[in-house]
Amino acid sequence: MRIGIDVRYLSHGLMGGVHTYLSLLAPALIERTANAEIFLYADDKAPFELDVRALPPNVTVRILPYRNALSAIKLDLTLRNAMAADRIDVAHFPANVGFAPSGARSVVTLHDAINIMPLWEILRGHEKTPHTMAMMTYLHFASTLSVRRADVVVTVSEYSKREIVRRSGLPEDRVIAVKYGPAPIFRRIEDRAALDEVRIRLGVQRPFLLADAIKNPGVIARAWQRLPEALRTSHQMLFFSRVVDPPSAVMEMVAAGNAQVLIRPSRSDLVALFNQAEGFLFPSLYEGLGLPPIEAMKCGAPVIASDRGSIPEVVGDAGVIIDANDDVALTNNIARLLLDRNFHDDLQRRGFARAEEFSWPKPADRILDTYRYALSLPGKGKATPMAVSS
């Protein structure tokens, strides 16, 4: 089997869910496919993250030219030419968009249903700048066409599978859910001196609850104000943020002395913080998978999360699930988590067990099964066409 994988997210210097997915999947697939030929297609926008010299002989890396922002769009459309030249059997596009060459089977990972929603729904949820509107419009039409032409669509949760089937009209047997977990670096650390070094270096002085700054922080701010003054004085919120300008709700908590925000902390620092947090709050409004709660559970941070998207499916009975905007319920559960050690320890034990269900390399084996399934489909193996919505 000759496998072609679009790995440009590993040469763009980007962060986020798609990058995490690909950075974990690519090495695991390489490790599990000694009897297959693998072709990785990156570009030269940024240094390629994998050490090419360390790759086994069955892996070939193709570096394609990147000149400007339009290069990414051009490569979305012309990557098939490079794949055709390599005579691949299966083309995998892990970042929502991609078109296989003639004669090859196409596997597209669609991380959630957002890009194939009607365009007006997508634009409603984003800033209305020309750049954002242009990008969302392109991603909508490119993802929709990619899904329409794919032999198999992979997604990251059963919730996302249901949404993709509902939105696209694809038959259920052409949409496959493959859940995945965090990198091995997310683990329990027993070295207290190493943990203390991170906390002191980052200036964290009080016991804290951890949260993602861009995941519905307004409800956290409201809940914090409801806490008894003794808890608000003895503890703090600690937000980590992928964006340099966190939402106003976060900055208002910082200004009031109730919170601290860390902009783009290193992954090793984040692991140390998960290990020391009294709990992890994740009141997200939408998730295709929801990796941060699994990362928290792997490190021993009890989880309080929302009931939206795939989050209940991911957390299961290992955390507390509440309505995403219910600040009263969030307040009550924060207080219980901080005051009831038995409750805290029980959630921690459940979290450790739950996180193991998502461990690697199980997801890579399921992706390989998906490649074989795509090759087994009759005829050209094209999925039922879906209408392009607008």
C-alpha positions in Angstrom: 0.0 0.0 0.0 1.3 3.4 -1.0 -0.1 6.1 1.4 0.1 9.8 0.8 -0.5 12.2 3.8 -0.9 16.0 3.7 1.2 17.1 6.6 1.5 20.8 5.9 0.3 21.6 9.4 3.7 20.3 10.5 5.5 23.0 8.4 3.4 26.0 9.1 4.4 26.9 12.7 0.8 26.7 13.8 -0.8 25.5 17.0 -4.3 24.2 17.7 -6.3 21.1 17.4 -5.5 20.1 13.8 -1.8 20.5 14.5 -2.0 18.4 17.7 -3.9 15.7 15.8 -1.3 15.6 13.0 1.7 15.8 15.2 0.5 12.7 17.1 -0.9 10.8 14.1 2.0 11.1 11.7 4.7 9.5 13.9 2.3 6.8 15.1 1.4 5.9 11.6 5.1 5.7 10.6 5.8 3.4 13.5 2.9 1.1 12.6 3.5 0.8 8.8 6.9 -0.8 8.1 5.3 -2.8 5.2 3.8 0.3 3.4 5.3 3.1 1.4 4.4 6.5 3.0 4.7 9.9 1.3 4.5 13.0 3.5 3.7 16.3 1.7 4.8 19.4 3.5 5.8 22.9 2.3 8.6 25.3 3.1 6.6 28.0 5.0 8.3 27.0 8.2 10.9 24.3 9.2 9.4 20.8 9.0 8.8 19.5 12.5 9.8 15.9 11.9 13.5 15.0 11.7 13.8 13.7 8.1 17.1 12.1 8.8 15.5 9.9 11.5 12.6 8.6 9.3 12.7 5.0 8.2 13.5 4.2 4.5 9.8 3.5 3.7 9.0 7.2 4.3 9.5 9.9 1.7 9.1 13.6 2.4 8.1 16.0 -0.4 8.6 19.7 0.4 6.4 21.8 -1.8 6.9 25.6 -2.5 5.2 28.2 -0.3 5.4 31.8 -1.4 2.5 33.7 0.2 -0.9 33.1 1.7 -2.4 32.1 -1.6 0.1 29.3 -1.8 -1.9 27.3 0.8 -5.0 27.6 -1.3 -3.1 26.7 -4.5 -1.6 23.6 -2.8 -5.0 22.5 -1.6 -5.9 22.2 -5.3 -2.6 21.0 -6.8 -1.3 18.6 -4.1 -3.0 15.9 -6.1 -0.4 16.3 -8.9 2.5 15.4 -6.5 0.5 12.5 -5.2 -0.3 11.3 -8.7 3.4 11.3 -9.5 4.1 9.1 -6.5 1.3 6.7 -7.6 -0.3 6.6 -4.2 -3.2 4.2 -3.4 -4.7 6.2 -0.5 -4.6 10.0 0.0 -5.2 11.2 3.6 -6.0 14.8 4.2 -6.1 15.4 8.0 -7.0 19.1 8.0 -10.6 19.2 6.6 -9.6 19.9 3.0 -8.0 17.8 0.2 -8.5 16.3 -3.2 -7.0 12.9 -4.2 -5.6 12.2 -7.6 -7.5 10.0 -10.0 -7.2 6.4 -9.1 -6.4 6.9 -5.5 -8.9 6.6 -2.6 -9.5 9.7 -0.6 -9.7 9.9 3.2 -10.5 13.3 4.7 -10.5 14.0 8.4 -13.2 16.5 9.2 -12.7 17.5 12.8 -16.3 18.7 13.3 -19.2 19.8 11.2 -18.6 23.6 11.4 -17.0 24.0 7.9 -19.9 22.2 6.2 -22.7 24.2 7.9 -24.6 26.7 5.8 -22.3 29.6 5.2 -24.5 32.2 7.0 -24.2 30.0 10.2 -20.4 30.0 9.9 -20.1 33.7 9.4 -22.5 34.5 12.2 -20.1 32.9 14.7 -17.0 34.8 13.6 -15.6 38.3 13.3 -16.9 40.2 10.3 -13.5 41.4 9.0 -12.8 40.9 5.3 -10.0 38.5 6.0 -12.1 36.3 8.3 -15.1 36.3 6.0 -12.9 35.4 3.0 -11.2 32.6 4.9 -14.4 31.2 6.3 -16.0 31.3 2.9 -13.1 29.4 1.3 -12.9 26.8 4.0 -16.7 26.2 3.8 -16.7 25.6 0.0 -13.3 23.7 0.0 -14.4 21.4 2.9 -17.8 20.8 1.5 -16.3 19.8 -1.9 -13.7 17.7 -0.2 -16.3 15.8 1.8 -18.4 15.3 -1.3 -15.5 13.7 -3.2 -14.1 11.7 -0.3 -14.4 7.9 -0.2 -14.3 8.0 3.6 -14.6 10.8 6.1 -12.9 10.4 9.4 -13.9 12.4 12.4 -12.9 12.6 16.0 -16.0 11.7 18.0 -19.4 10.0 17.7 -21.0 13.4 18.2 -19.1 14.8 15.2 -20.0 11.8 13.1 -23.8 12.3 13.8 -23.5 16.0 13.0 -21.5 15.4 9.8 -24.0 12.7 8.6 -26.9 15.1 9.4 -25.3 18.1 7.7 -23.9 16.3 4.6 -26.3 13.5 3.8 -23.4 11.0 3.7 -24.2 7.4 4.5 -23.2 6.4 8.0 -20.8 3.7 6.8 -18.7 6.4 5.0 -18.1 8.5 8.2 -15.9 6.8 10.8 -15.2 8.2 14.3 -11.7 7.7 15.5 -11.2 9.3 18.9 -7.7 10.2 20.0 -5.9 11.3 23.1 -3.1 13.7 24.0 0.7 13.4 23.6 2.6 11.2 26.0 4.0 14.4 27.7 0.6 14.8 29.4 1.1 12.5 32.4 1.2 12.5 36.2 4.5 14.0 37.5 5.6 13.1 41.0 8.7 15.3 41.1 7.5 18.1 43.4 10.7 20.2 43.0 10.2 20.3 39.2 6.6 21.3 39.6 7.4 24.0 42.2 10.0 25.4 39.8 7.4 26.0 37.1 4.9 27.5 39.5 7.5 29.9 41.0 8.9 30.9 37.6 5.5 31.7 36.3 4.6 33.7 39.5 1.7 31.6 40.6 1.3 32.2 44.3 -2.1 30.8 45.3 -3.8 27.4 44.7 -5.6 27.6 41.4 -8.2 26.3 39.0 -7.0 26.1 35.4 -9.0 27.1 32.3 -8.6 27.9 28.6 -9.0 31.6 28.2 -11.0 31.4 24.9 -13.5 28.7 26.0 -16.5 30.7 27.3 -14.7 32.5 30.2 -17.7 34.7 30.9 -19.5 32.0 32.8 -16.3 31.4 34.8 -16.1 35.0 35.7 -19.8 35.1 36.9 -19.4 31.9 38.8 -16.3 33.2 40.6 -18.1 36.2 41.9 -20.7 33.9 43.5 -18.1 32.0 45.5 -17.7 32.6 49.2 -15.2 35.4 49.8 -12.9 33.0 51.7 -12.5 30.8 48.6 -12.0 33.8 46.3 -9.2 35.0 48.6 -7.5 31.7 49.1 -7.6 30.6 45.5 -7.3 32.1 42.0 -8.2 31.3 38.4 -5.3 30.6 36.1 -6.0 31.0 32.4 -3.8 29.9 29.5 -4.4 31.6 26.2 -3.4 30.8 22.6 -4.3 34.3 21.6 -2.3 37.4 22.7 -5.5 39.4 23.5 -7.7 37.2 25.8 -11.4 38.0 26.1 -12.5 40.9 28.3 -14.0 38.6 30.9 -10.5 37.2 31.5 -8.8 40.5 31.7 -11.5 41.9 34.1 -10.8 39.0 36.5 -7.0 39.7 36.2 -7.6 43.4 36.9 -9.7 42.5 40.0 -6.9 40.3 41.4 -8.9 37.1 40.9 -7.0 35.6 38.0 -3.7 35.4 36.2 -3.3 34.7 32.4 -0.4 33.0 30.7 0.0 33.7 27.0 1.0 30.7 25.0 2.8 28.8 27.7 5.1 26.0 26.6 3.6 22.5 26.5 5.9 21.3 29.3 4.7 24.2 31.5 1.1 23.4 30.7 1.7 19.8 31.8 3.1 21.1 35.1 0.1 23.4 35.6 -2.4 20.6 34.9 -0.5 18.5 37.6 -0.8 21.2 40.2 -4.3 22.5 39.4 -7.1 21.9 41.9 -9.3 21.4 38.9 -9.8 22.2 35.2 -12.8 24.2 34.1 -14.0 23.6 30.5 -17.4 25.3 29.8 -16.8 25.3 26.1 -19.8 26.1 23.8 -18.8 23.6 21.0 -16.2 20.9 20.6 -15.6 18.3 17.9 -13.6 16.2 20.3 -12.4 18.3 23.3 -8.8 17.3 23.9 -8.0 19.6 26.9 -10.3 17.6 29.4 -8.4 14.4 28.4 -5.1 16.2 28.9 -6.3 17.4 32.3 -7.4 13.9 33.4 -4.1 12.4 32.3 -2.3 14.8 34.6 -4.7 14.4 37.6 -6.8 17.5 37.4 -10.4 16.9 38.1 -12.7 18.2 35.3 -15.8 20.3 35.4 -17.0 20.7 31.8 -20.0 21.7 29.7 -22.7 19.6 28.2 -22.1 20.8 24.6 -20.8 19.0 21.5 -18.7 15.9 22.1 -17.7 16.9 25.7 -20.1 14.6 27.6 -19.0 11.7 25.3 -15.3 12.4 26.1 -15.6 13.0 29.8 -18.1 10.3 30.6 -18.6 9.8 34.3 -15.1 10.9 35.1 -16.0 14.5 35.5 -18.8 16.9 36.3 -21.0 17.9 33.3 -23.1 21.1 33.6 -24.9 23.4 31.3 -22.3 25.6 29.5 -23.9 28.9 30.7 -25.1 27.8 34.2 -22.9 29.9 36.5 -24.8 28.8 39.6 -24.1 25.1 38.9 -20.5 26.0 38.1 -20.1 27.9 41.4 -21.6 25.0 43.4 -19.3 22.5 41.8 -16.2 24.7 42.2 -16.9 25.1 45.9 -17.5 21.3 46.3 -14.2 20.6 44.4 -12.2 22.9 46.7 -13.9 22.0 50.0 -14.6 18.2 49.6 -11.4 16.3 49.3 -13.1 12.9 48.9 -15.0 14.4 45.9 -11.8 15.8 44.4 -9.9 12.5 44.8 -12.8 10.4 43.4 -12.9 12.6 40.2 -9.2 12.3 39.9 -9.2 8.5 40.1 -12.0 8.4 37.5 -10.1 10.8 35.3 -7.0 8.6 35.2 -9.0 5.6 34.1 -11.0 7.5 31.5 -8.0 9.1 29.9 -6.4 5.7 29.2 -9.2 4.9 26.8 -7.9 7.5 24.4 -4.2 6.5 24.5 -1.9 6.1 21.5 -1.2 4.1 19.3 -4.8 2.8 19.2 -6.0 5.7 17.0 -3.3 5.1 14.5 -4.3 1.4 14.1 -7.9 2.6 13.5 -6.8 5.0 10.9 -4.9 2.2 9.1 -8.1 0.1 9.2 -9.8 3.1 7.6 -7.3 3.1 4.7 -7.9 -0.6 4.1 -11.6 0.0 4.2 -11.4 2.8 1.7 -9.4 0.5 -0.6 -12.0 -2.3 -0.2 -14.9 -0.1 -1.4 -16.4 -1.2 -4.8 -15.9 0.8 -8.0 -14.5 4.3 -7.5 -15.7 4.3 -3.9 -17.1 7.8 -4.1 -19.5 8.8 -1.3 -23.0 10.0 -2.0 -22.7 13.6 -3.3 -23.8 16.4 -1.0 -25.2 19.7 -2.0 -23.0 22.8 -1.6 -24.8 25.0 0.8 -24.6 28.8 0.9 
